[in-house]
Amino acid sequence: MDDNPQAGDRDTLARAQETIARQAEEIERLRRRLADERFAEDLREVLTLVAAGSTIASPVTHSRLLEMIVETAARVISARAASLFLVDEEAQELVFEVALGSKAEEVRKFRVPLGHGIAGLVAVSGQPMAVSDAERDPRQAADIAQSVGYTPQSILCVPLFYQDQIIGVLELLDKEEASSFSATDMEDLGLFANQAAVAIEQSRINRNLEALLSEVLESIGGATESQRQDLQEHARAFAERLEEDAAFGRALDLARLVQEIAHRGENELKACQTILKGFVEYLRLRPESASELGAIL
Amino acid sequence: MMERRPAWSSAFAPGVLQTLRPVQPIDDIDREWAWGGSTGRGIKVAVVDSGVDAAHPAVGRVDGYVAISEGPNGLLYDTEPHEDTYGHGTACAGIIRSLAPECEIYSVRVLGPRLTGRGVVFAAGMRWAIENGVHVCNLSLSTSKRDFFGLLHELADQAYFGNVMLVASANNMPVVSYPAVYSSVFSVASHDLEDPYLFYYNPSPPVEFGAYGIDVRVAWSNGGWFTATGNSFATPHIAGIITKILGKHPDLTIFQMKAVLRALAANVSRGAGRAHQVPLEAEEDEPSLDCGKVGGGSP
């Protein structure tokens, strides 16, 4: 009989332990969700800024975009320093685009051959890597980091993928208040890097397109200054709406057609403008049909 | 009289049909049955990577080399001994060696400085391993280029039917990469428990196995060591375990090996229905366990 109360106590204890374990699990789940939400919010914030940035589409904005990406990544993952490299396919090199840290200016445009250190490995293998406590030969891991005058204890490096291509790498150095970056950090930074790569490529496409259209418009001799400004505005507005490579390709075709027409003479250019304007006016007046909406979707 | 059979059916004709040895019932499989006493002797393991540094004490010996690169008139295969361009292949080889100390390691270098067309070179490395009598192939790398889906799939199928066990890293990034997503390979991601023999089976693939890959102390180039995280380092743990098992059971086919690994996975419940916890104390008798732990100071 004496056993029963003890057994009861044991049951109660077991139940209590179970409850505590469940609560701990729940707390951890909530903590993670909060962290995820904060991460998602940061991600949204930077992408909103990116969208705003791409509407200006100037070289300054492009580098600002890269800076924002690095700053956000460092802040979200709690890293002390960070850098971003883009791949120069032709030279087979990594180009140092952004470095957060005291020697940022010195290393701008610093080049590293593909196959150098952790960043070089990540750029060719496509596999992210985290390194902590580099021993014996820290230069092997941190050669690039050392060039910025910073020797890290831990490194987290992920590739930037865009349409199956590695366009660069994002590297974080030294996790705040921890000896190394975690697997969750790697996952989060990977997710972030995918978004960042899209933003970088789109910004680059916009920048290239605008430069091209400007060139085309410069070459149109017959247009008056106000006409050119007008066209420039249209070109800019057009560039802002570009989101995909396919659209970029179509824009290129359009730009080439306009250029060819302009080279034929002033009358041809005027005719082209009249036709385009007429077509645009017709499109504006035309009621949208259900099938057209379907086509847009 | 000529017997008429549909295409592909001759293997099942009387007199041709092979009799095979039965395998131990899966429920009875334990580590002792699987690899007790095995050092991986007689098993050839290819490390398709950045090269392997034979001089690193964690590796000890490399039994063959091939470095593949693109030349002006096609691919070049250099079988002279080479170094590790990064340290990554040495890290993988060191882990495999620690688990299967007497296996043969072959360095198939497909990553290198100024590497171009690496998908093609990578595929050539896999093909070399498959066609040169290798038993296990460690692939701690992948490509996410869709262009290579077909080519690598064909190679993975060729490996499957040739019983070459491809052990492939899942990408740590949220991207699909090949060959890890193919069902014929042993795809591996990471857990953080510091036990080289502990692995999990994932009933919801594409990634089937989880092995020690977080904060792993690994060999690197120039005799160095790192503590590194990545599925790249979980993969050679599974490759090493497979090598050990093959050392004792060389006739196992790929699907049998998967069944054996699943039976040994730490998250497979046994007996009383609770999750199986790996009896670490049982490992004290395991001769290669010490080798399995790379820590304890670099030589």
Chai-1 contact restraints between the chains, C-beta under 6 A:
chainA,res_idxA,chainB,res_idxB,connection_type,confidence,min_distance_angstrom,max_distance_angstrom,comment,restraint_id
A,Q92,B,R114,contact,1.0,0.0,6.0,A-B,restraint_1
A,G115,B,T85,contact,1.0,0.0,6.0,A-B,restraint_2
A,G115,B,P113,contact,1.0,0.0,6.0,A-B,restraint_3
A,L121,B,Y86,contact,1.0,0.0,6.0,A-B,restraint_4
A,L121,B,H88,contact,1.0,0.0,6.0,A-B,restraint_5
A,V124,B,L111,contact,1.0,0.0,6.0,A-B,restraint_6
A,V124,B,L115,contact,1.0,0.0,6.0,A-B,restraint_7
A,S125,B,L141,contact,1.0,0.0,6.0,A-B,restraint_8
A,Q127,B,S232,contact,1.0,0.0,6.0,A-B,restraint_9
A,P128,B,N172,contact,1.0,0.0,6.0,A-B,restraint_10
A,P128,B,M173,contact,1.0,0.0,6.0,A-B,restraint_11
A,M129,B,G230,contact,1.0,0.0,6.0,A-B,restraint_12
A,A130,B,T229,contact,1.0,0.0,6.0,A-B,restraint_13
A,V131,B,F226,contact,1.0,0.0,6.0,A-B,restraint_14
A,V131,B,A228,contact,1.0,0.0,6.0,A-B,restraint_15
A,S132,B,T227,contact,1.0,0.0,6.0,A-B,restraint_16
A,D133,B,T227,contact,1.0,0.0,6.0,A-B,restraint_17
A,A134,B,F226,contact,1.0,0.0,6.0,A-B,restraint_18
A,E135,B,W225,contact,1.0,0.0,6.0,A-B,restraint_19
A,R136,B,G224,contact,1.0,0.0,6.0,A-B,restraint_20
A,R136,B,W225,contact,1.0,0.0,6.0,A-B,restraint_21
A,D137,B,N222,contact,1.0,0.0,6.0,A-B,restraint_22
A,D137,B,G224,contact,1.0,0.0,6.0,A-B,restraint_23
A,Q140,B,G224,contact,1.0,0.0,6.0,A-B,restraint_24
A,F161,B,V175,contact,1.0,0.0,6.0,A-B,restraint_25
A,D164,B,S144,contact,1.0,0.0,6.0,A-B,restraint_26
A,D164,B,K145,contact,1.0,0.0,6.0,A-B,restraint_27
A,D164,B,R146,contact,1.0,0.0,6.0,A-B,restraint_28
A,A183,B,I214,contact,1.0,0.0,6.0,A-B,restraint_29
A,M186,B,N172,contact,1.0,0.0,6.0,A-B,restraint_30
A,G190,B,M173,contact,1.0,0.0,6.0,A-B,restraint_31
A,G190,B,P174,contact,1.0,0.0,6.0,A-B,restraint_32
A,L191,B,P174,contact,1.0,0.0,6.0,A-B,restraint_33
